[in-house]
């Protein structure tokens, strides 16, 4: 059967992954660098005929993946046109309407969001930790207690931001977008578009079908329940 790349397809086009997979497979799943560099580049990005060991099924799958990649690229370009600023030499630049796009608010529809790259919407999560009745963050000074009923002191805003992670994972986005930031924090410009996630012993289990783990070694890990 054809290989499945799971989450890797979130980063790389399936077309590139398939060609890379079959290029390495043709070499016995091993490669020597820099000796094989040029050959692999040609097999992955050059003419498909350079992959001489492909079966008809594999070649068809690669062509289908290439077609989808190009369709996705056209769609992305079309979507971007609606948010582009005209070039300085364009005579219509001064007359171009100001869209008032919002860069940080995850509640705003993507049509009205300022974008510098074509990625899924993200949401900023403030990572808090609970131990017994304490709620705290980690700082260079050690553990600092946090009170969700009080505004964050100005001198602690930077510490809060250093404990904030932006995630694009769809399941996490749709879960946390429904959460409310503490009312006292909503008044603070640096925090008002964030959400809080509270870890106990480095773990958060509030997202259905997922387990979140936060460690200094690996950062934030999103683990499906069947993989946990």
C-alpha positions, 0 to 999 in steps of 0.5 A: 500500500501507499505510505501514510505520513500523518502529522508530517503532512501538516508541514510538508506537501504529500507530494514532496513526502512521497517523492522523498520516501521513494527516493530513499527507498530506492537507495535501500532506506539509507543515504550518504551525505554529501555524496547522495545529495545531488541525486536525492535533490534531483529525484525529489524535485526533478523530473519524475522519470528519475525515480526509476523504481516506481510502480504504476500505483506509486506514480499515479499517487505522486501525480495526484498529490502534485495536482492537489499541491498545485490546487492548494497553492492556487487557492492560497494565492487567491486568498492572499489577494484579498489581503495584499497591500498594493505596490508603491508604484500602483496608482491606486495605492493611496485610494486603497481602503484600510481594512482594519485587519486584526492580527492578534484576536483569535475570535476575529474571522480569518477574512478580517485577520492580518496575515503574513503567512498562510497557516491555520489560525493560532491562539496564545495559551498562558501556561499556568501550573497548579499544585495543591491550592497554589497557581503559579508560573515559572520565572528566572527567579523561580516559582511566582504565584498567580491570582486569576482574580487580580490584574497582573502587575506590570512588572510581571507581564513579561514573565506571563508572556514568557510562559505563553505558547501560540498553537495552531493545532485545530483541536486545541484552537477550537477547545480554547477559543471557547474559554474565557480569560479571567475578567481582570486580565481582559482589561490588559492589552498584552493579555486580552486575546490569550487563554489560560491552560492549567497544568497539574504535574505537567499534564492537562487533560481538558481537551477531548481525545488529547493529552497535553504535556509540558516539559522543559525538555520537549516543550508542549506535546500534544498526544492523542489518547490512543498514543498516550 
